Amino acid sequence: MTRKRKPLPAFRSEAEERRFWESRDSTDYVNWRKSERGRFPNLKPSTRAISLRLPVNLLERIKIAANKRDVPYQSLIKVWLAEKIDSA
C-alpha cells in the first residue's frame, strides 16, 4: 500500500525551514525509498586560517620538500598533518 505524503510548505527562509524539520519526521513528507544519493564533486570542506609559529629553519626545510614535490608548502603541511592523525 502506498502511503500518502504530506505536501511540503513553502519556506520564507532557511531558518524557518530548519525550525520546521526540527519538530517533524521527514518520512511524513519524503519517500526515502525513491531517493537517490547526491553527489557534490565541487564541495570543499570548510577551512579556518590559523597562525602557527615555526622555526625559520624548519619552515625552510618544509618549503624545500614541497618544492621537490611541486606542491605549495601549506598544502604539504596539511597532507602531513592528516597522515599523522590518521596513523595515530
Residue pairs with C-beta under 8 A, 6 or more apart in sequence:
3 31
5 28
5 29
5 30
5 31
6 28
6 29
7 29
8 29
9 20
11 17
11 20
26 32
54 62
59 73
62 73
62 76
62 77
63 73
65 73
65 76
66 72
66 73
66 75
66 76
67 73
69 76
71 79
